Structures are given as C-alpha cells and as structure tokens.
Amino acid sequence: MVTKTVDLRSDTVTKPTETMRAAMAVAEVDDDVLLYDPTAHRLETEMARITGKEAALFVPSGTMGNLVSVLVHCEVRGSEVILGDNSHIHIYENGGISTIGGVHPRTVKNNDDGTMDIDLIEAAIRDPRGEIVYPTTRLICLENTHANSGGRCLPPEYIDRVGELAKKHGLKLHIDGARIFNASIALGVPVHRLLQAADSASICLSKGLGAPVGSVIVGSKSFINKARRLRKTLGGGMRQIGIICAAGLVALQENIAKLEGDHKKAKILAEGLNQIKGLKVINSVETNIVYFDIMEGSNINSETLSKYLQEHGVLIMPESSSRVRIVLHHQISGTDVQYTLSCIQQAVGEVRDCNGDLKEICEFQGHEE
C-alpha cells in the first residue's frame, strides 16, 4: 500500500510549509488595489531590491506577469515581439499576447541551451522603412532558466549582448524569469546581475521557491505604474493579498538556499536514469529539470510508465509517447530520488540492487535526514 506521494510533475506542486501557513495566518493586510496592503508592499520592495530594479508588482500568475509586461512595452496594437520558438510565452500562455494584446509574435529558433543566435535576433527586427506592410518590432523576450531546454541557464554575458542589441535598435528587453533564482544559484551569479540588461522581468514565487501562489514583475517605476493599471484591467487587482504575499516573503527568506540541493538531486537522478537500459537523459542537467527518452525497442512507453509509477506513488509528466519530464523541488528528498529510480528500474524490467547502483544517492541522503 502506497503511503506517500513523490510528485515530480513540476516544481509548482509544492505544498505551503508550516512557516508559510503561520505567516499567512498572521499577515497584516489592507486593500492592495488602493495601495494599502503592507505585506504586499514588503514583498514588492524586497523583490525590487533583490533584482536591482526600481519597483515591483505582485501578480496572480506568471502568465499574467508576462502578459502585462509585454502589453506595457507594446502599447500600440500591431506591435511585434521577438521571442524563442520553444519559449514558454510562445507555447504555453494561450497566445494571450495576440488574442488580448494584439501583439504579433516573431519567433527565432531556440538553441539547445535556450539561447537564440544574436544574428538571427537582429535579422528578425523589422526595418522601419517597411512599416506600411510590417508590424513594428518593439520588444525582445528571453527565458531564464529555459524550461523546454531542460532548465538551461542563460549566462549574463549573453543577456548583455541581447540587451545591447535591443538598445541599438530602440527596443525593450523582457526576461521571463520564472526560475531566475535557479539560474542564479546554478551560475553563481546574483539575480540583479542576470537582470541588469533587462527593462522588465517576471519572477515566479510558486515554482522552485515553493510559495503557493503568485509571481512578481519588476522594472522601472513608470513601467510598474502602467503594469498596475493593466493588472486591474485583466482582473488581477486583488484586495487583501498580504495573506498570499506573506508566503512569498517566507519563500524568499527560506527556500532560495534549498535550490542547490534540488539541482544536485536532479543530477543524481539523471545519472541513475542513464544507467537504466533503454532510457536516455536528453538534456544537460544544470538546474532542476530532467528530460529522458524511452528508447525504441523498449518494452514500455511513457504512458505505461506513468501509470505504473502512479500505482507506486510516483507522479511524472509524460511529454510524448517516448519522452518524460521530471522536475525536482525542495519537498523531494534523496530517499524519494532513490525510490523513484528503483520503481523506474522495475517498470522497464531492469531491476538492480539499489544499495549498489544508487550508492551516491544514499550518501547524498545521509546529510538530509
């Protein structure tokens, strides 16, 4: 009988910690639409400080954060944004920049590391002399870490080059930084340095940081003033949001340091998966995301594997019939990694001695329990 669930579907599945629940219960609140909620103000002030920006604004979700940011930068309908063809904004956000904002996406191929070639970005910028037929390019969007590339980190030197290109052509740069703290920890670079060249960024509290709800967008005071109005237009203006923001403050105080452990466990999991016959990890594991393929000729597919693991209390995210995504977070222990690998080994018919094959995991777990 399964007594515990090991949920590896995403880092969005974490439950609020006891510290978060306690902070939420006693949070000082007021009407945030009227700019009076003190806990929201504390969260926004802290995020602005961490990111090195003038101001910040809490929003209910990362999708709203990116949408609001794009719409602030692209105030004129028919504007165009350059972004990766494999980016979250382009694929997973309901086409909101187009359907709601009238903003046209112009995609550039994402490389395996999540970057876009600088020359291809520049080539995608519309010539203003063709404005009679072309949309007007106003914005470039990057994603850091890049989820569909397996949580790859964009280094500051690359972001600086994109920022310089944007300035050269009079454009703005927005960073979808849903997992920017993961990138910061993995690269050993402060968040404010990673965002130095950006005009705005959206940062998720409810992914690796483990808060139950929300994101924060950052930028100049004038950008945030416009964003606040758009947030209200989109239905994101809420009243006593200090209850939610209190958990976000705890996340910033307690969970950033835990990301390094998430990354270590992801790498250990990847190493274990590569030892199982018929499986192959396809991404370079830099942070907390692992993609693996079930090789042709295996006696199992991703749906069958997912069903088997679910029966044993392990939840994963099939991406296709042969590909699986796994995401680590602070509520996954070293023992959970060991158990997951053991279950996958059994599912693909490659049962081996856990004590021998997973020695490194057990050693890592030793300092955790």
C-alpha positions in Angstrom: 0.0 0.0 0.0 1.4 3.4 -1.0 1.7 5.7 1.9 3.5 8.7 0.3 3.3 10.5 -3.0 6.5 11.5 -4.7 5.3 14.3 -7.0 7.8 15.0 -9.8 5.3 16.5 -12.3 6.6 20.1 -11.7 8.0 22.4 -9.0 4.6 24.0 -9.0 3.1 21.2 -6.9 4.8 22.0 -3.6 2.6 22.5 -0.5 3.0 25.5 1.7 5.4 24.9 4.6 4.3 25.3 8.2 6.3 28.5 8.3 4.3 29.8 5.3 1.0 28.9 6.8 1.9 30.6 10.1 3.0 33.7 8.3 -0.2 33.7 6.2 -2.4 33.4 9.3 -1.0 36.5 11.0 -0.2 38.6 7.9 -1.0 42.3 8.2 -3.4 43.2 5.4 -5.3 46.0 3.7 -6.7 46.9 0.3 -3.9 46.4 -2.3 -5.9 47.9 -5.2 -5.9 51.1 -3.1 -2.1 50.6 -2.5 -2.5 50.0 1.3 -1.6 46.4 1.8 1.6 46.5 3.9 2.6 42.9 3.4 2.3 43.2 -0.4 4.4 46.3 -0.1 7.1 44.5 1.8 7.2 41.7 -0.7 7.4 44.1 -3.7 10.1 46.2 -2.0 12.2 43.1 -1.3 11.9 41.8 -4.8 12.8 45.2 -6.3 15.9 45.2 -4.0 17.0 41.7 -4.9 16.6 42.3 -8.7 18.1 45.7 -8.7 15.0 47.4 -10.2 13.2 50.5 -9.1 9.8 48.9 -8.4 7.9 45.6 -8.4 4.3 44.4 -8.6 2.7 41.2 -7.3 0.5 39.3 -9.9 -1.5 36.2 -9.5 0.5 34.1 -12.0 3.5 34.0 -14.3 1.3 34.0 -17.3 -0.3 37.3 -16.2 3.1 38.7 -15.3 4.5 38.0 -18.8 1.3 39.3 -20.5 1.2 42.5 -18.5 4.9 43.1 -19.2 4.5 42.5 -23.0 1.5 44.8 -23.1 3.2 47.6 -21.3 6.1 47.5 -23.7 3.9 47.1 -26.8 1.2 49.7 -26.1 0.3 50.1 -29.8 -1.7 47.2 -31.3 0.1 45.6 -34.1 3.4 45.8 -32.3 5.7 42.8 -32.7 7.8 40.9 -30.1 10.8 38.7 -30.9 10.9 35.5 -28.8 12.1 31.9 -28.9 10.1 29.3 -30.9 10.4 27.0 -27.9 9.7 29.6 -25.2 7.0 29.4 -22.5 5.4 32.7 -23.6 5.0 31.4 -27.2 3.8 27.9 -26.4 2.1 27.7 -23.0 0.4 31.0 -22.4 -2.7 30.7 -24.5 -1.4 33.1 -27.2 -2.5 35.9 -24.8 -0.2 38.5 -26.2 -2.0 38.1 -29.5 -5.6 37.4 -28.5 -5.7 40.0 -25.8 -3.0 42.5 -26.7 -2.9 42.4 -30.4 0.8 41.8 -30.3 2.4 39.7 -33.1 5.0 37.1 -32.1 8.0 36.7 -34.4 9.8 33.6 -33.4 13.5 32.8 -33.6 14.9 29.3 -33.2 15.9 28.4 -29.7 19.2 26.5 -29.5 19.6 23.5 -27.2 20.9 25.8 -24.5 17.9 28.1 -24.6 19.6 30.9 -26.3 18.8 32.4 -29.7 21.6 33.4 -32.1 22.3 37.1 -31.8 22.5 37.5 -35.6 19.1 35.7 -36.0 17.5 38.1 -33.5 18.9 41.1 -35.3 17.7 39.7 -38.6 14.2 39.3 -37.2 13.9 43.0 -36.3 11.7 44.8 -38.8 13.1 47.5 -41.0 11.1 50.7 -40.0 11.1 51.7 -43.7 8.7 48.8 -44.3 6.1 49.9 -41.7 3.5 50.2 -44.4 3.4 46.4 -44.5 5.3 45.1 -41.4 4.4 45.1 -37.7 6.7 47.3 -35.7 9.3 45.5 -33.6 9.2 46.8 -30.0 10.4 44.0 -27.7 12.7 41.0 -27.3 11.9 38.3 -24.8 14.3 35.8 -23.2 13.6 33.0 -20.8 15.9 32.1 -17.9 16.1 29.3 -17.0 14.8 27.9 -20.3 12.3 25.3 -19.3 11.8 23.4 -22.6 15.6 23.2 -23.0 15.7 21.3 -19.6 16.2 24.2 -17.3 19.3 25.6 -19.1 20.8 28.9 -17.8 21.4 31.9 -19.9 24.7 33.5 -18.7 24.9 37.2 -18.0 27.3 37.8 -20.9 24.7 36.5 -23.4 21.9 38.6 -21.8 24.1 41.7 -22.0 24.6 41.1 -25.7 20.9 40.9 -26.3 20.4 44.0 -24.2 22.9 45.9 -26.3 21.2 44.8 -29.5 17.8 45.9 -28.1 19.2 49.4 -27.2 20.9 49.6 -30.6 17.5 49.3 -32.3 15.5 51.2 -29.7 13.8 48.1 -28.4 13.0 46.9 -24.8 14.1 43.6 -23.3 11.8 41.5 -21.1 13.0 38.3 -19.3 10.6 35.5 -18.4 12.5 34.7 -15.2 10.0 32.2 -13.7 13.1 30.2 -12.5 15.6 33.0 -12.4 16.7 32.1 -8.9 17.5 28.6 -10.2 19.7 30.2 -12.8 21.3 32.5 -10.2 22.2 29.5 -7.9 23.5 27.3 -10.8 25.6 30.1 -12.3 26.8 31.6 -9.0 25.6 35.0 -10.3 23.3 37.3 -8.3 19.8 37.8 -9.7 20.3 41.5 -10.1 23.3 40.8 -12.4 21.3 38.4 -14.6 18.6 41.1 -14.9 21.0 44.1 -15.4 20.3 44.4 -19.1 16.6 43.8 -18.8 13.9 46.5 -18.8 11.5 44.1 -17.0 11.2 40.6 -15.7 8.6 38.3 -14.4 9.6 36.1 -11.5 7.6 33.1 -10.1 7.2 32.6 -6.4 5.3 29.3 -6.8 7.9 27.2 -8.8 11.2 26.4 -7.2 10.7 28.9 -4.4 7.7 26.9 -3.2 5.1 29.6 -2.4 1.5 28.5 -3.1 0.5 31.4 -5.4 1.9 34.2 -7.5 4.6 36.0 -9.4 6.3 39.4 -9.2 7.1 41.6 -12.1 9.9 44.2 -11.8 11.1 47.2 -13.7 11.2 51.0 -13.6 8.7 53.0 -11.6 7.0 54.2 -14.7 6.8 50.6 -16.1 5.2 49.3 -12.8 2.7 52.2 -12.7 1.5 51.1 -16.2 1.6 47.4 -15.2 -0.6 48.1 -12.1 -3.3 49.5 -14.3 -3.1 46.6 -16.8 -3.2 44.1 -13.9 -6.5 45.6 -12.8 -7.8 45.5 -16.4 -7.0 41.8 -16.6 -8.8 41.1 -13.4 -5.6 40.7 -11.3 -6.2 43.5 -8.9 -7.0 41.8 -5.6 -7.7 43.2 -2.2 -6.1 41.7 1.0 -3.3 40.0 -0.9 -1.0 40.2 2.1 -2.2 36.7 3.1 -0.7 35.4 -0.2 2.3 37.7 -0.2 3.3 36.6 3.3 4.1 33.1 1.9 6.1 34.7 -0.8 8.3 36.5 1.7 8.9 33.3 3.5 9.9 31.7 0.2 12.5 34.4 -0.4 13.8 34.1 3.1 14.0 30.3 3.4 13.9 28.5 0.1 16.4 30.1 -2.2 19.2 28.3 -0.4 17.4 24.9 -1.0 17.6 25.3 -4.8 21.2 24.0 -4.8 20.0 20.7 -3.3 17.3 20.4 -5.9 19.9 20.8 -8.6 22.2 18.1 -7.0 19.3 15.7 -6.7 18.3 16.3 -10.3 21.8 15.5 -11.5 21.9 12.3 -9.4 18.5 11.3 -10.8 19.8 11.9 -14.3 22.8 9.8 -13.7 20.7 7.0 -12.3 18.3 7.1 -15.3 21.2 6.9 -17.7 22.2 3.6 -16.0 18.9 2.0 -16.8 18.9 0.1 -20.1 16.5 1.6 -22.6 16.5 5.1 -21.1 18.5 8.2 -22.1 18.6 11.6 -20.5 18.5 14.1 -23.4 19.3 17.5 -21.7 22.3 18.8 -19.9 21.1 19.0 -16.4 22.1 22.3 -15.0 19.2 23.0 -12.6 16.1 21.1 -11.5 14.6 19.7 -14.8 15.3 16.3 -16.3 14.0 15.1 -19.7 14.5 11.5 -20.6 13.6 9.4 -23.6 12.4 5.8 -23.7 14.5 4.3 -26.5 13.0 2.5 -29.4 12.6 -1.2 -28.8 11.9 -0.8 -25.1 9.0 -2.8 -23.6 7.3 0.3 -22.2 6.1 3.8 -23.3 5.7 6.9 -21.3 2.0 6.4 -20.6 2.6 2.9 -19.4 5.5 4.0 -17.3 3.5 6.9 -15.8 0.6 4.6 -14.9 3.0 2.1 -13.3 4.7 4.8 -11.2 1.4 6.3 -10.2 0.4 2.9 -8.8 3.6 3.1 -6.7 3.0 6.7 -5.5 5.3 8.4 -8.0 3.9 11.1 -10.3 5.7 12.2 -13.5 4.9 14.3 -16.6 4.8 12.4 -20.0 5.7 14.8 -22.8 5.1 12.3 -25.7 4.8 8.6 -26.1 8.5 8.3 -25.6 9.6 11.3 -23.6 9.2 12.2 -19.9 9.8 15.3 -17.9 10.7 15.2 -14.2 11.1 18.4 -12.1 12.8 18.4 -8.6 11.8 20.7 -5.8 12.5 21.2 -2.1 9.9 18.7 -1.0 11.7 15.8 -2.8 14.2 14.1 -0.6 17.2 12.0 -1.6 15.2 8.9 -0.5 12.5 9.9 -2.9 15.0 10.0 -5.7 16.2 6.6 -4.7 12.7 5.2 -4.6 11.8 6.7 -8.0 14.8 5.2 -9.7 14.0 1.8 -8.1 10.4 2.0 -9.4 11.5 3.0 -12.9 14.0 0.2 -13.0 11.3 -2.3 -12.1 8.9 -0.8 -14.6 11.3 -1.2 -17.5 12.4 -4.7 -16.4 15.9 -3.6 -15.3 15.7 -4.5 -11.6 19.1 -4.0 -9.9 20.4 -3.8 -6.4 19.6 -0.3 -5.1 22.3 -0.4 -2.5 25.0 -0.8 -5.2 23.7 1.2 -8.1 22.5 4.2 -6.0 25.3 4.5 -3.5 25.8 8.2 -4.4 22.1 8.9 -3.7 22.3 7.2 -0.4 25.4 9.2 0.6 23.7 12.4 -0.5 20.6 11.5 1.5 22.8 10.9 4.6 23.2 14.6 5.3 19.5 15.3 4.6 17.6 13.2 7.0 
